Amino acid sequence: MPAAAIVTLLLGLLDRAAAIGALLQKAQAEGRDVTTLELDALVAEDMVARAALVKAIADAKLAAVKP
C-alpha cells in the first residue's frame, strides 16, 4: 500500500477519534450520557469508513498481484 494511502487512512482515524471525543465532551458539558441515537450515528459512520478501508486494502492487494 502506498505511503500516501496509509497517511490518508491514519488521518481519517484521527478525525474519527476527534469526533468521538467532541461528542463525549459535549455530552459531559451538558451533564448527560451519550444517547443511543448518537452512538448509532457513530457506528453507521464507522461502518462506512470500514467498508472504504476494506476496499482500499483489497484494491492494493489486487494491484500488487498484477504484473
N, C-alpha and C positions, 0 to 999 in steps of 0.2 A: 504494500500500500504506500503510495507516495507520501512524503512528509507533509505536504500541504493538506492532504486529506486528513491525516492524523491530527494536525493542528486545528483544522476546522471542527473535527469531532470533539476535541478537547474543549474548544471554546464553546461549543454547544452544551457540553456537560456543565461548564462553569455558569452559563446563562441559566440552565435549569436549576442549579443549586442556588443561584441568586434569587430566582423566582420563588422557590420554596422558602427560602429564608425571609423574603419580603412578606410572604403570606403569613408565616409564623409570627413575625414581628407585628404585623397589622392586627392579627387576632389577639395577640398578647396586649397590645396597646389599648384594644377595645375591651379588655378584660374577659375574653371568651376563648373557647376552644375553636380550632379549625372545624368547619362544618363538613358533613358528609358530601354535600354538593361541591364544596371547594376541593376536597380530596378527589372526588370523582373526576373533576375537571383536570386536575394534575395528572391523574392516571391516564386519562384519554390523550393528553398531550404527550405523555411519556410513551404511550403505545405507538403513536405516530412517529416519534423520534426513533423508537426502537426499530420499527419497520424500515425506516430510511437507512439506519445503520446496518441492518442485516443485508439490505440490498447492496449497499456500498461495499460491504465485505465480500459478498458473492460476486459482484462485478469485478472487484480487484483480483479475486481468485481466478475468475474466468480469464481475465486479461493476462495473468501470469502464466496460464497454461497455453495460451495461443502462441504459436511460433512467430 
